[in-house]
Amino acid sequence: MSSATSHAETQQAPSRSLWWDGLERNSTSPPLETDTSADIAIVGGGYTGLWTAYFLKHIQPGLDVVLVEAKHIGHGASGRNGGWLMGALEGCDAFTDDSGTLPIAAREQLTRLVARAGETLAKENIDCDFHHGGCVMAAARHDAQIGRAKKTLEGFHRLGFREDDYRWLTPSELSERIQVANPGGAVFTPHVARIQPAKLVTGLARVVKSQGVRVFEHTRAHTIQSGVIQCDRGTIRAGQIVIATEGYSEAGNPLHRRLIPVQTGMVATEPLSDAQWSSLGFADRETFADCTRAATYLQRTADHRLVIGARGHYLPGGKPQHALGDLETIGRHREQIALSLFPQLTGVRFTHNWGGSVGVPRQWHPHIRQNRESGIATAGGYVGEGVGASFLFGQTLADLLTEQDTERTQMPWVQRRSIEELKRWEPEPFPRLGLKATMMAFAAEEWFLDRYPGALPTRLMGWACDQLETH
Ligand SMILES: Cc1cc2nc3c(=O)[nH]c(=O)nc-3n(C[C@H](O)[C@H](O)[C@H](O)COP(=O)(O)OP(=O)(O)OC[C@H]3O[C@@H](n4cnc5c(N)ncnc54)[C@H](O)[C@@H]3O)c2cc1C
């Protein structure tokens, strides 16, 4: 089958999420129909809200915790993502100390994160295809990516991470793991695990409900104020409130316009045969990225498919993406990236194409905020790297809300300040125009790299993209 035929396959099935295919929704909960009160109320049924609830009950089993979700558990990014559970945060440069490195305690929080999450999942019998195989970030399409990969490695070492946290793979070491068409070398880190996102979010919901957390689905919080949440058909009075709505924070929510939703999405192949996998590699179920500016991320799933995510876009008016369906052109673009990385995939059918929203704060790095006076706390702003971070941030929120003084509550991403002090984004259409221009510049750079590598216009384009990336 030609690649043109495989594109047609994606058009026939453009909007199916692989993760929910055939998954039993064991966690359906009724909507809130009356007024109620609780010690702590959580808004948002994704990983952040659920991990916060989990650790709250772990620390103080007697706490009365209520969680409301506007749609169903895992409706947001937590049920749609690429399944990289990372011991890393976007924008770590913002958390360095005077020496320019990330404090050692912060590094340890991140480097221990994946193993700790794995232990918790095992302890709670949450089967989400967790596999701790690390991650390969490769120069795999253009020679310019070699420089970018080396810069990435230097950046991690400058932050204070060690050689066994992030190390260089030569082209032949890369090829031993993953057979890309044009191996130029790679950064390897052990601090990433693969998971199945919807299995994680539904498994976690099952556990928090068994701990006694009262979960209400199809219950939208319309207004959130100190001590009071107004929902569709009932009011919740709570001593403390956690807002965990990330890229799905809409009008009426204090996070609206403090986090904007940027869409990203995925395609999945049909299950591949053992012979196909031996031509591709991924023997240790490593996650894989190519060092492009527009984020390309892949995983080998437990049911033997390759799932590929790439490139963002922005909906008019800064709206989150509720429907699963992604733009077909963008789905096709992901297929093309997959085929250029792995010509071995020619003829393979792409069976699923879906997308969702990640939350992007104006300062481009995540935060945990707690304001004791208003009793409102939040965690998020993960910029598309929240699968692992939400485990750490949920636990940290639970420490803060139960007034535990822990190493986690001392981390540089914890601020005892109000949500209102988070910087707002500029009014529309400026964020949309800015993101569009950036994505167009990145695409143009790739076009030049494909055709005129090393030529002056390509280098100028690279310089312009460097400026966009750093501003
Ligand atoms: C396609 C895609 C791929 C990604 N890949 C990765 C990856 O591989 N690795 C990684 O680390 N990160 C990835 N991410 C990002 C990651 O999924 C998120 O950072 C993480 O899931 C955020 O979890 P959350 O609980 O904070 O937010 P969400 O999961 O978005 O949950 C927010 C919830 O709040 C609910 N809500 C909103 N408003 C209200 C209201 N008023 N009342 C009640 N409920 C409300 C929403 O319905 C939603 O369910 C990806 C994201 C996408 C979209």
The ligand as an SDF file (V2000), in Angstrom:
LIG
                    3D

 53 58  0  0  0  0  0  0  0  0999 V2000
   -2.6870   15.0820   22.4020 C   0  0  0  0  0  0  0  0  0  0  0  0
   -1.9270   15.3260   23.6900 C   0  0  0  0  0  0  0  0  0  0  0  0
   -0.7240   14.6660   23.9020 C   0  0  0  0  0  0  0  0  0  0  0  0
   -0.0340   14.8530   25.1020 C   0  0  0  0  0  0  0  0  0  0  0  0
    1.0540   14.0830   25.3580 N   0  0  0  0  0  0  0  0  0  0  0  0
    1.6610   14.1670   26.5690 C   0  0  0  0  0  0  0  0  0  0  0  0
    2.7020   13.2670   26.9180 C   0  0  0  0  0  0  0  0  0  0  0  0
    3.0140   12.3320   26.1830 O   0  0  0  0  0  0  0  0  0  0  0  0
    3.3380   13.4580   28.1230 N   0  0  0  0  0  0  0  0  0  0  0  0
    2.9760   14.4550   28.9880 C   0  0  0  0  0  0  0  0  0  0  0  0
    3.5940   14.5860   30.0480 O   0  0  0  0  0  0  0  0  0  0  0  0
    1.9370   15.2750   28.7020 N   0  0  0  0  0  0  0  0  0  0  0  0
    1.2600   15.1350   27.5360 C   0  0  0  0  0  0  0  0  0  0  0  0
    0.1830   15.9230   27.2700 N   0  0  0  0  0  0  0  0  0  0  0  0
   -0.2690   16.8480   28.3190 C   0  0  0  0  0  0  0  0  0  0  0  0
   -0.9400   16.1040   29.4780 C   0  0  0  0  0  0  0  0  0  0  0  0
   -1.9050   15.2250   28.9640 O   0  0  0  0  0  0  0  0  0  0  0  0
   -1.5560   17.1200   30.4300 C   0  0  0  0  0  0  0  0  0  0  0  0
   -0.5300   17.9930   30.8890 O   0  0  0  0  0  0  0  0  0  0  0  0
   -2.2240   16.4890   31.6390 C   0  0  0  0  0  0  0  0  0  0  0  0
   -3.0860   15.4530   31.2650 O   0  0  0  0  0  0  0  0  0  0  0  0
   -2.9880   17.5720   32.3990 C   0  0  0  0  0  0  0  0  0  0  0  0
   -3.8200   16.9560   33.3620 O   0  0  0  0  0  0  0  0  0  0  0  0
   -4.8310   17.8560   34.1550 P   0  0  0  0  0  0  0  0  0  0  0  0
   -5.5740   16.9780   35.0830 O   0  0  0  0  0  0  0  0  0  0  0  0
   -4.1150   19.0160   34.7700 O   0  0  0  0  0  0  0  0  0  0  0  0
   -5.7900   18.4930   33.0580 O   0  0  0  0  0  0  0  0  0  0  0  0
   -6.8960   17.7610   32.1100 P   0  0  0  0  0  0  0  0  0  0  0  0
   -6.6230   16.3290   31.9380 O   0  0  0  0  0  0  0  0  0  0  0  0
   -6.9990   18.5890   30.8700 O   0  0  0  0  0  0  0  0  0  0  0  0
   -8.2040   17.8660   32.9590 O   0  0  0  0  0  0  0  0  0  0  0  0
   -8.9240   19.0550   33.1670 C   0  0  0  0  0  0  0  0  0  0  0  0
  -10.3850   18.6390   33.3870 C   0  0  0  0  0  0  0  0  0  0  0  0
  -11.1080   19.7410   33.9240 O   0  0  0  0  0  0  0  0  0  0  0  0
  -12.4380   19.6430   33.4470 C   0  0  0  0  0  0  0  0  0  0  0  0
  -13.0700   20.9520   33.6170 N   0  0  0  0  0  0  0  0  0  0  0  0
  -12.7520   22.1080   32.9830 C   0  0  0  0  0  0  0  0  0  0  0  0
  -13.5440   23.1160   33.4160 N   0  0  0  0  0  0  0  0  0  0  0  0
  -14.3680   22.5820   34.3420 C   0  0  0  0  0  0  0  0  0  0  0  0
  -15.4110   23.1280   35.1530 C   0  0  0  0  0  0  0  0  0  0  0  0
  -15.7380   24.4230   35.0930 N   0  0  0  0  0  0  0  0  0  0  0  0
  -16.0880   22.3120   35.9940 N   0  0  0  0  0  0  0  0  0  0  0  0
  -15.7440   20.9850   36.0970 C   0  0  0  0  0  0  0  0  0  0  0  0
  -14.7690   20.4230   35.3540 N   0  0  0  0  0  0  0  0  0  0  0  0
  -14.0750   21.2100   34.4880 C   0  0  0  0  0  0  0  0  0  0  0  0
  -12.2500   19.2390   31.9900 C   0  0  0  0  0  0  0  0  0  0  0  0
  -13.4360   18.6770   31.4450 O   0  0  0  0  0  0  0  0  0  0  0  0
  -11.0890   18.2580   32.0860 C   0  0  0  0  0  0  0  0  0  0  0  0
  -11.5090   16.9100   32.1580 O   0  0  0  0  0  0  0  0  0  0  0  0
   -0.5290   15.7790   26.0790 C   0  0  0  0  0  0  0  0  0  0  0  0
   -1.7320   16.4520   25.8490 C   0  0  0  0  0  0  0  0  0  0  0  0
   -2.4370   16.2260   24.6650 C   0  0  0  0  0  0  0  0  0  0  0  0
   -3.7380   16.9550   24.4540 C   0  0  0  0  0  0  0  0  0  0  0  0
  1  2  1  0
  2  3  1  0
  2 52  2  0
  3  4  2  0
  4  5  1  0
  4 50  1  0
  5  6  2  0
  6  7  1  0
  6 13  1  0
  7  8  2  0
  7  9  1  0
  9 10  1  0
 10 11  2  0
 10 12  1  0
 12 13  2  0
 13 14  1  0
 14 15  1  0
 14 50  1  0
 15 16  1  0
 16 17  1  0
 16 18  1  0
 18 19  1  0
 18 20  1  0
 20 21  1  0
 20 22  1  0
 22 23  1  0
 23 24  1  0
 24 25  2  0
 24 26  1  0
 24 27  1  0
 27 28  1  0
 28 29  2  0
 28 30  1  0
 28 31  1  0
 31 32  1  0
 32 33  1  0
 33 34  1  0
 33 48  1  0
 34 35  1  0
 35 36  1  0
 35 46  1  0
 36 37  1  0
 36 45  1  0
 37 38  2  0
 38 39  1  0
 39 40  1  0
 39 45  2  0
 40 41  1  0
 40 42  2  0
 42 43  1  0
 43 44  2  0
 44 45  1  0
 46 47  1  0
 46 48  1  0
 48 49  1  0
 50 51  2  0
 51 52  1  0
 52 53  1  0
M  END
$$$$
